[in-house]
């Protein structure tokens, strides 16, 4: 199984950036939450320590929102992309995300996009499309190329469609967002 962090690092490599991706397993039991990290830079990455101050969070499972440490270390200019058809306001986090710049905290229905295009609840590719739309740190074409590299053609095509849908959804939402004063 290809993780979102691996796809993200592959997309970064395609843009001639340096990247490293690695998982972090907090518990040995089956079904426990797993965190994965990806570092991206324009210069070689020599650091091999855990990420403690992320620039962005991609939250694949909205049931994890109540974990206090989930947002730990994220700076005031950070980005949050949430896999949900519900907004942060609907989830009771409107006040929290209002502390970030306008357009930095969005939700995208990535699982629903995956179900429509892939036929399975596998939101990784859709979330990366949404991430490209949210942050502009990577081009959507790089995300699509990374997907094409990692999956057989038919599966890649379905995942690329989900990624494109999420990218366009996030871009549309960002253009409609009010600017914080």
WOWOZI-V818517 format. One record per residue. N is the residue number from 1. RES is the residue in one letter. PHI is phi as a letter, one per 20 degrees, with the letter a starting at -180 (* if undefined). OMEGA is omega in degrees with one decimal (999 if undefined). Layout:
BEGIN
((N,RES,PHI,OMEGA) (N,RES,PHI,OMEGA))
END
This chain:
BEGIN
((1,X,*,-179.8) (2,X,e,-180.0) (3,X,e,177.1) (4,X,f,-179.9) (5,X,f,177.8) (6,X,f,177.8) (7,X,f,179.7) (8,X,f,179.2) (9,X,f,176.5) (10,X,f,177.9) (11,X,f,178.4) (12,X,f,177.4) (13,X,g,179.8) (14,X,f,176.2) (15,X,d,179.0) (16,X,m,175.6) (17,X,d,174.0) (18,X,e,-179.6) (19,X,b,171.8) (20,X,b,-179.7) (21,X,c,178.8) (22,X,b,177.8) (23,X,e,173.3) (24,X,c,-178.8) (25,X,d,-177.5) (26,X,e,-177.2) (27,X,b,-178.3) (28,X,e,-176.6) (29,X,e,178.3) (30,X,f,177.0) (31,X,n,178.6) (32,X,f,178.3) (33,X,g,178.4) (34,X,c,174.0) (35,X,d,174.7) (36,X,c,-175.6) (37,X,c,174.8) (38,X,b,173.8) (39,X,d,177.4) (40,X,c,179.4) (41,X,b,176.2) (42,X,e,178.2) (43,X,c,-177.6) (44,X,g,-179.4) (45,X,d,-179.0) (46,X,d,-178.9) (47,X,f,179.4) (48,X,c,-178.1) (49,X,e,175.6) (50,X,f,177.1) (51,X,e,179.6) (52,X,d,179.2) (53,X,c,-178.0) (54,X,f,173.5) (55,X,e,-177.2) (56,X,b,174.3) (57,X,c,170.0) (58,X,d,-176.2) (59,X,d,-175.5) (60,X,f,-175.3) (61,X,c,-177.1) (62,X,f,177.1) (63,X,f,179.1) (64,X,e,-175.8) (65,X,g,-177.1) (66,X,e,176.6) (67,X,f,-174.0) (68,X,g,-174.6) (69,X,f,-178.4) (70,X,g,-175.8) (71,X,e,-176.8) (72,X,g,176.1) (73,X,n,-179.8) (74,X,f,-177.7) (75,X,f,-176.4) (76,X,f,177.0) (77,X,d,-176.4) (78,X,f,179.0) (79,X,d,173.5) (80,X,c,173.7) (81,X,d,-176.0) (82,X,d,175.5) (83,X,f,179.6) (84,X,a,173.0) (85,X,e,179.0) (86,X,d,179.0) (87,X,f,175.9) (88,X,f,178.3) (89,X,f,179.0) (90,X,f,-179.9) (91,X,e,177.9) (92,X,n,-178.4) (93,X,d,-178.1) (94,X,g,-179.5) (95,X,f,179.1) (96,X,f,-175.5) (97,X,f,177.5) (98,X,f,178.2) (99,X,f,-179.4) (100,X,e,176.3) (101,X,g,178.5) (102,X,g,177.5) (103,X,n,-179.4) (104,X,e,-177.6) (105,X,c,-177.8) (106,X,c,172.5) (107,X,d,177.5) (108,X,b,-178.4) (109,X,e,-175.2) (110,X,f,179.0) (111,X,f,178.4) (112,X,f,177.0) (113,X,f,178.5) (114,X,f,178.8) (115,X,f,179.9) (116,X,f,-171.9) (117,X,e,-175.7) (118,X,e,-178.4) (119,X,n,179.9) (120,X,b,-178.7) (121,X,e,-178.8) (122,X,d,-169.5) (123,X,e,-174.2) (124,X,g,-176.9) (125,X,f,178.7) (126,X,f,179.2) (127,X,f,178.9) (128,X,f,172.5) (129,X,f,176.6) (130,X,f,178.1) (131,X,f,177.4) (132,X,f,178.7) (133,X,f,-178.2) (134,X,f,-169.4) (135,X,d,-172.3) (136,X,l,177.4) (137,X,f,176.5) (138,X,c,177.0) (139,X,e,178.0) (140,X,f,178.6) (141,X,f,177.6) (142,X,f,176.9) (143,X,f,-179.9) (144,X,f,178.3) (145,X,f,177.6) (146,X,f,177.5) (147,X,f,-180.0) (148,X,f,179.0) (149,X,f,-170.5) (150,X,e,-174.7) (151,X,c,171.0) (152,X,f,-170.3) (153,X,g,-176.0) (154,X,f,178.7) (155,X,f,178.2) (156,X,f,-179.5) (157,X,f,179.7) (158,X,f,178.8) (159,X,f,177.9) (160,X,f,178.2) (161,X,f,177.7) (162,X,f,178.9) (163,X,f,179.0) (164,X,f,179.1) (165,X,f,-179.5) (166,X,f,177.3) (167,X,g,-178.6) (168,X,f,178.4) (169,X,f,-179.8) (170,X,f,178.7) (171,X,f,179.1) (172,X,f,179.6) (173,X,f,180.0) (174,X,f,-178.7) (175,X,f,179.4) (176,X,e,-176.0) (177,X,f,173.1) (178,X,f,179.3) (179,X,e,177.1) (180,X,f,178.6) (181,X,f,999))
END
